[in-house]
Amino acid sequence: MLPFESITSMILVETIILHARAGMARLAVLALALIVPVSLVAQQRNPYRKKTFEEKLIRLVTENWSVQLDIGPGLYYGDLSVNDKDPFTKIFNESSLSGQIVVANKINSWLALQGRVIYGGFKAENDQVNRLVDGSSILLGGNIMIDFVNLFSLPNEVFPDIYIYGIVGGGLVNIRSKLKNLTTGEEILTNPWNREAVNESAVYAGIGFNKYLGPNWDLVFELTMYHIRSDRFDGLQAGESDDYYVLPAVGVKYNLSRGLLAPKKQHFHYRKQPIRR
């Protein structure tokens, strides 16, 4: 049997060991708490670190967005249009104020995805058939936009202050047209599409000119032609089976260059600059 002094000494030693282990555990937790955030910050601030797929996806979704607003004269080409070969006369006599809103994401230096809403007014008078059409349309579409300057300068993109671009896409158009007797002004309700709005498919293509104005603003000129694959756009089912709508427009574009979700004060010197326009 061990003497009382030996038992007391053993208990004291074990107590000291337990306290030492507990202290070491606390120190380890404190070290991890200090090291992990520093490591994460170091990774974030390392310009040479390879980006993860999630980081690339978040960057693609939240940055390089722009919003564009354009207005111009809507020009209708169809069975009732008269001044098709004289654009100036057509603008003054056969046009209605129209406009569009375009939301875009520039996914790389030369390619963007765009969604647009176009309000198109139109009118025309034709003495030969004694008809007048006055209507409007709303098109919801999606398209790609190609920046020709940066595309042709790959791999050394120049990102100029002025560039030319092209668009091609398609969508659905909601048409409300009123067909009337030109002499009496009486509305003609012969066909169902004369009495209520109809939906049709459309494809469109265009060319544009973009001028840099400031860190977030651009001036835009755009000419777009819409092909409505139906004869119901003007309400008159005669002649050519397809109708066309042209929108020459001027507007401004605001570039969300900071990103939709990026904090205002997040400006690291290594951060890759967002793609303009």
Buried (B, 14 or more C-beta within 10 A) or exposed (E): EEEEEEEEEEEEEEEEEEEEEEEEEEEEEEEEEEEEEEEEEEEEEEEEEEEEEEEEEBBEEBBBBBEBBBBBBBBBBBBBBBBBEEBEEBBEEBBBEBBBBBBBBBEBBBBBBBBBBBBBBBBBBBEEEEBBBBBBBBBBBEBBBBBEBBBEBEEEBEBBEEBBBBBEBBBEBEBBBBBBEBEEEEBBEEEEBBEEEBEBEBBBBBBBBBBBEEEEEBBBBBBBBBBBBBBBBBBBBEEEEEBBBBBBBEBEBEBBBBBEEBEEEEEEEEEEEBBBB
